[in-house]
């Protein structure tokens, strides 16, 4: 059986990858196919998470043994076949490719193709440029410092600004739209 995964990013709107892979392949095979399709290096930690329909993380499959307690089930990519943990179409997964900031791709098992097999994974759809694999915080901090120097302290308005004078009426409900959200309609 072949699994067809759709992979999206919440950072880059036009990033789409589709990977077809045999159901008896390992999560390591899927990891390598994603890394290759995104042009990432293999020197970073990564994990898959099997999720429920609301993207809540349930089961983690790690790149290396993380030394979890013996009472907990632990899954390692190299030792875990896809068919062991994936049973249904529309199954949701997260692929965390930047462990430090927990940046991830959203994945969905879109199709299970019966009576067909693949010798190796195939990237059957590749659109858009992937987000950077890791964020360089030192570089980002340097850019912010340069921008602050160029703009000066009065850039944002009156140096006499008093936050207590701000009328907060009309801002109710903004906390519900703050933060990152994922557009599930893209699936």
Secondary structure by P-SEA (a helix, b strand, c coil): cbbbbbbbbcccccbbbbbbbbccccaaaaaaaaaaaaccccccccccccccccccccbbbbcccccccccbbbbbccccccccccccccbbbbbbcccccbbbbbbbccccccccccccccccccccccccccccaaaaaaaaaaaaaaacccccccccccccccccccccccccccccccccccc
